[in-house]
Amino acid sequence: MAPAAVEIVLVRTAEQMAAAYAIRRRVFIEEQKIDPELERDHYDLSALHVLALENGRTVGCGRVVLTAAGAKIGRMAVLAEKRGGGIGRMVLDALVEIARRNGARLAYLHAQVPVEGFYLKSGFHGAGEVFEEAGIPHRRMDLPL
């Protein structure tokens, strides 16, 4: 269960988007050593992004890209010192709800293999073989909505 002081908000301003990018930079580029050229992509412009705020401080983020194939959830990140407290689950739940509200019949994502269990606990299931993305093993996971 996440602390009551955490809220999930839809990104609506350039300042909020910059906060999401800052979390992604810390987690994906600095911590996981992902190439900065791969971390941002053209989907950032059309995606719906959320922030996890703890007492007003940004501690996590994620996005959902709505397509004809379904809602692709991605770029989920929580600061290392805040992991394990339910914040990631709150971000995921918010993104799935956004997908549902927008009429998606399927939510899917590319899970880093070491954290597949996190997504399994939310009802996602593996949908294919392990593949490499940004130098990290991933597996597609699906959740019918």
Secondary structure, DSSP 8 states (H G I E B T S, - for coil): ---TTEEEEE--SHHHHHHHHHHHIIIIIIIS---HHHHS-THHHHSEEEEEEETTEEEEEEEEEEETTEEEEEEEEE-GGGTTSSHHHHHHHHHHHHHHHTT-SEEEEEEEGGGHHHHHTTT-EE-S--EEETTEEEEEEEEE-
